[in-house]
Amino acid sequence: MKDLAAKWKRLVPQDRLHQRSYPIVAVTGGVASGKSTVAAFLKEQGVPTISADQLVKDIYNWKETQAWLKVLCPAVITDSGIDFPQLRKFVFTDPALKSQVESYLYERLPQAFAAAEKKFPRIPWLAYEIPLLFERKMEKMFDVVVVSWVRRDVQKNRLLTRDPHTTVETAEAILSQQMSLDEKKQKADLVFDNSGPLDKAALKKIWSQLTN
């Protein structure tokens, strides 16, 4: 694995996410924009990679989380666990519930991050896939920000295609609650255009820019 280029090692530990001593690259974008494509590519290059979405899934699997949700919103708990399509519907149509769920999850992310971090024997630098980086105003906690960008029409179509339970109304609600990808693109250090078929040359260029 190549080292991160010196110009991207911008932060001191106290300013970095969870006060880590190693540099962290944020991989962000929006729902259905291809963040996971970029993160998977970096992982293939040997970069330790953590997904915020996976950390959230880990937290949802905790017994204490399911017990908390059963009290907060009983309709989303079934005999087999959490009914995520139902939870998504409630969360994106009820701002108060959305705020409660997000607060619960974000308070527990440092614990989940530390657990995920333990699987790596060595971390010279790390890629963190995080959807709501700019919405949560967390961009200054990362040494470098990579945005996976797509046109809005492509983003909406991919969102509808990947989840048959998502209606057009739900898709619009989800997109309206995220900063536009065009705005995120302007704030990025590096941008991967994922609007068309997978562009491996563009991913290699991102790699070269990160490690040159």
MOBEL-V144041 format. One record per residue. N is the residue number from 1. PSI is psi in whole degrees, -180 to 180 (none if undefined). OMEGA is omega in degrees with one decimal (NA if undefined). D_CENTER is the distance of its C-alpha to the mean C-alpha in whole Angstrom. Layout:
n=N psi=PSI omega=OMEGA d_center=D_CENTER
n=N psi=PSI omega=OMEGA d_center=D_CENTER
//
This chain:
n=1 psi=133 omega=178.4 d_center=23
n=2 psi=153 omega=177.9 d_center=23
n=3 psi=154 omega=174.3 d_center=23
n=4 psi=138 omega=-179.7 d_center=21
n=5 psi=143 omega=-175.2 d_center=23
n=6 psi=-33 omega=-176.4 d_center=25
n=7 psi=-19 omega=-179.7 d_center=24
n=8 psi=-8 omega=180.0 d_center=20
n=9 psi=79 omega=-166.3 d_center=21
n=10 psi=-25 omega=-166.8 d_center=21
n=11 psi=157 omega=168.9 d_center=21
n=12 psi=156 omega=-173.6 d_center=23
n=13 psi=-40 omega=-176.1 d_center=21
n=14 psi=-18 omega=178.8 d_center=22
n=15 psi=-8 omega=-173.2 d_center=20
n=16 psi=159 omega=177.8 d_center=17
n=17 psi=126 omega=179.5 d_center=14
n=18 psi=21 omega=176.3 d_center=16
n=19 psi=38 omega=-179.2 d_center=19
n=20 psi=151 omega=-177.3 d_center=18
n=21 psi=-19 omega=-178.4 d_center=21
n=22 psi=153 omega=178.3 d_center=19
n=23 psi=147 omega=178.7 d_center=17
n=24 psi=129 omega=176.8 d_center=14
n=25 psi=123 omega=175.8 d_center=12
n=26 psi=129 omega=173.1 d_center=9
n=27 psi=114 omega=-173.2 d_center=7
n=28 psi=-176 omega=-178.2 d_center=6
n=29 psi=-123 omega=176.2 d_center=8
n=30 psi=180 omega=178.0 d_center=8
n=31 psi=134 omega=178.3 d_center=9
n=32 psi=31 omega=179.7 d_center=11
n=33 psi=-11 omega=178.5 d_center=11
n=34 psi=19 omega=176.5 d_center=10
n=35 psi=-43 omega=-177.0 d_center=7
n=36 psi=-29 omega=177.5 d_center=8
n=37 psi=-45 omega=179.1 d_center=12
n=38 psi=-45 omega=-179.0 d_center=11
n=39 psi=-41 omega=179.5 d_center=10
n=40 psi=-38 omega=178.2 d_center=12
n=41 psi=-45 omega=179.1 d_center=15
n=42 psi=-39 omega=177.9 d_center=14
n=43 psi=-39 omega=178.1 d_center=15
n=44 psi=-28 omega=179.2 d_center=18
n=45 psi=0 omega=177.9 d_center=19
n=46 psi=6 omega=-179.1 d_center=19
n=47 psi=126 omega=172.3 d_center=16
n=48 psi=128 omega=-172.3 d_center=15
n=49 psi=133 omega=176.7 d_center=11
n=50 psi=139 omega=178.7 d_center=9
n=51 psi=126 omega=176.3 d_center=6
n=52 psi=-37 omega=178.2 d_center=5
n=53 psi=-41 omega=178.8 d_center=5
n=54 psi=-37 omega=177.3 d_center=9
n=55 psi=-40 omega=177.7 d_center=9
n=56 psi=-43 omega=177.7 d_center=10
n=57 psi=-40 omega=177.5 d_center=12
n=58 psi=-44 omega=-180.0 d_center=14
n=59 psi=-40 omega=177.5 d_center=15
n=60 psi=-28 omega=-179.7 d_center=16
n=61 psi=-13 omega=178.3 d_center=18
n=62 psi=139 omega=179.6 d_center=20
n=63 psi=-36 omega=-178.7 d_center=23
n=64 psi=-33 omega=178.7 d_center=23
n=65 psi=-45 omega=-179.2 d_center=20
n=66 psi=-34 omega=176.2 d_center=22
n=67 psi=-39 omega=178.7 d_center=25
n=68 psi=-43 omega=179.2 d_center=23
n=69 psi=-34 omega=-179.9 d_center=22
n=70 psi=-33 omega=176.6 d_center=26
n=71 psi=-43 omega=-176.0 d_center=27
n=72 psi=-44 omega=-173.6 d_center=25
n=73 psi=78 omega=-173.5 d_center=25
n=74 psi=-29 omega=-175.4 d_center=27
n=75 psi=-19 omega=-176.8 d_center=26
n=76 psi=-2 omega=179.5 d_center=23
n=77 psi=125 omega=178.1 d_center=24
n=78 psi=179 omega=178.8 d_center=27
n=79 psi=-26 omega=-178.4 d_center=29
n=80 psi=2 omega=179.2 d_center=26
n=81 psi=-143 omega=-176.7 d_center=23
n=82 psi=132 omega=173.8 d_center=21
n=83 psi=94 omega=-172.1 d_center=21
n=84 psi=-39 omega=174.9 d_center=17
n=85 psi=-39 omega=178.8 d_center=19
n=86 psi=-42 omega=178.5 d_center=21
n=87 psi=-44 omega=179.6 d_center=19
n=88 psi=-42 omega=-180.0 d_center=16
n=89 psi=-46 omega=179.9 d_center=20
n=90 psi=-44 omega=-175.4 d_center=21
n=91 psi=-42 omega=-175.6 d_center=18
n=92 psi=1 omega=174.9 d_center=17
n=93 psi=-3 omega=-179.5 d_center=21
n=94 psi=96 omega=-176.8 d_center=22
n=95 psi=-37 omega=-179.1 d_center=20
n=96 psi=-44 omega=177.9 d_center=22
n=97 psi=-42 omega=178.2 d_center=21
n=98 psi=-44 omega=-179.9 d_center=17
n=99 psi=-42 omega=179.8 d_center=18
n=100 psi=-45 omega=-178.9 d_center=19
n=101 psi=-45 omega=-179.7 d_center=16
n=102 psi=-43 omega=179.4 d_center=14
n=103 psi=-43 omega=179.2 d_center=16
n=104 psi=-48 omega=-177.7 d_center=17
n=105 psi=-46 omega=-176.4 d_center=13
n=106 psi=-31 omega=177.9 d_center=12
n=107 psi=-25 omega=-175.8 d_center=16
n=108 psi=-3 omega=-180.0 d_center=15
n=109 psi=-40 omega=178.5 d_center=12
n=110 psi=-38 omega=178.4 d_center=14
n=111 psi=-43 omega=179.4 d_center=16
n=112 psi=-37 omega=178.3 d_center=14
n=113 psi=-46 omega=-179.1 d_center=13
n=114 psi=-36 omega=178.5 d_center=16
n=115 psi=-42 omega=179.7 d_center=17
n=116 psi=-34 omega=-177.8 d_center=15
n=117 psi=-29 omega=-175.1 d_center=16
n=118 psi=-19 omega=-178.2 d_center=19
n=119 psi=-10 omega=-179.5 d_center=19
n=120 psi=125 omega=-179.0 d_center=19
n=121 psi=-27 omega=-177.7 d_center=23
n=122 psi=139 omega=-178.6 d_center=22
n=123 psi=90 omega=174.3 d_center=19
n=124 psi=-36 omega=169.7 d_center=21
n=125 psi=164 omega=-170.7 d_center=17
n=126 psi=146 omega=173.7 d_center=14
n=127 psi=131 omega=-178.7 d_center=11
n=128 psi=112 omega=179.2 d_center=7
n=129 psi=115 omega=-172.6 d_center=4
n=130 psi=111 omega=-174.6 d_center=2
n=131 psi=-45 omega=-170.5 d_center=3
n=132 psi=39 omega=-178.2 d_center=6
n=133 psi=-54 omega=-175.7 d_center=8
n=134 psi=-37 omega=178.9 d_center=11
n=135 psi=-35 omega=179.0 d_center=11
n=136 psi=4 omega=179.7 d_center=11
n=137 psi=48 omega=-177.2 d_center=13
n=138 psi=3 omega=-172.2 d_center=12
n=139 psi=-28 omega=-178.8 d_center=12
n=140 psi=-4 omega=178.6 d_center=16
n=141 psi=0 omega=-175.9 d_center=14
n=142 psi=148 omega=-178.0 d_center=13
n=143 psi=-35 omega=-179.3 d_center=16
n=144 psi=146 omega=-178.6 d_center=15
n=145 psi=123 omega=175.2 d_center=12
n=146 psi=126 omega=179.3 d_center=12
n=147 psi=129 omega=171.0 d_center=11
n=148 psi=116 omega=-171.7 d_center=11
n=149 psi=141 omega=169.9 d_center=13
n=150 psi=161 omega=173.3 d_center=16
n=151 psi=151 omega=-176.5 d_center=18
n=152 psi=-39 omega=-179.0 d_center=18
n=153 psi=-37 omega=177.0 d_center=20
n=154 psi=-43 omega=179.8 d_center=19
n=155 psi=-47 omega=-179.3 d_center=15
n=156 psi=-45 omega=-179.0 d_center=17
n=157 psi=-39 omega=178.9 d_center=19
n=158 psi=-38 omega=179.0 d_center=17
n=159 psi=-43 omega=-179.9 d_center=15
n=160 psi=-36 omega=-175.9 d_center=19
n=161 psi=-38 omega=-173.4 d_center=20
n=162 psi=-20 omega=-178.8 d_center=17
n=163 psi=103 omega=-177.1 d_center=18
n=164 psi=-16 omega=178.7 d_center=21
n=165 psi=-12 omega=-178.2 d_center=21
n=166 psi=123 omega=177.1 d_center=19
n=167 psi=167 omega=176.9 d_center=22
n=168 psi=-40 omega=-179.5 d_center=22
n=169 psi=-42 omega=178.9 d_center=23
n=170 psi=-41 omega=178.6 d_center=19
n=171 psi=-45 omega=178.7 d_center=18
n=172 psi=-39 omega=179.2 d_center=19
n=173 psi=-42 omega=179.2 d_center=18
n=174 psi=-47 omega=-178.1 d_center=14
n=175 psi=-35 omega=-177.5 d_center=15
n=176 psi=-21 omega=-179.0 d_center=17
n=177 psi=4 omega=175.3 d_center=15
n=178 psi=148 omega=173.6 d_center=12
n=179 psi=143 omega=-178.5 d_center=14
n=180 psi=148 omega=179.1 d_center=15
n=181 psi=-29 omega=177.0 d_center=14
n=182 psi=-40 omega=178.8 d_center=17
n=183 psi=-40 omega=178.3 d_center=17
n=184 psi=-37 omega=178.9 d_center=14
n=185 psi=-39 omega=-179.2 d_center=15
n=186 psi=-25 omega=-176.7 d_center=18
n=187 psi=-7 omega=-173.1 d_center=16
n=188 psi=156 omega=169.0 d_center=15
n=189 psi=-40 omega=179.7 d_center=17
n=190 psi=146 omega=-176.1 d_center=16
n=191 psi=132 omega=173.1 d_center=15
n=192 psi=118 omega=178.7 d_center=15
n=193 psi=110 omega=-175.4 d_center=17
n=194 psi=25 omega=-175.5 d_center=16
n=195 psi=-29 omega=-177.2 d_center=18
n=196 psi=-158 omega=175.6 d_center=21
n=197 psi=156 omega=-177.1 d_center=21
n=198 psi=124 omega=-177.9 d_center=19
n=199 psi=93 omega=-177.6 d_center=21
n=200 psi=-31 omega=178.6 d_center=21
n=201 psi=-38 omega=178.9 d_center=23
n=202 psi=-38 omega=177.4 d_center=20
n=203 psi=-40 omega=178.1 d_center=18
n=204 psi=-33 omega=178.0 d_center=21
n=205 psi=-41 omega=175.6 d_center=21
n=206 psi=-44 omega=179.1 d_center=18
n=207 psi=-45 omega=179.7 d_center=19
n=208 psi=-40 omega=179.8 d_center=22
n=209 psi=-34 omega=179.5 d_center=21
n=210 psi=-33 omega=-170.4 d_center=19
n=211 psi=-1 omega=-177.2 d_center=22
n=212 psi=none omega=NA d_center=25
//
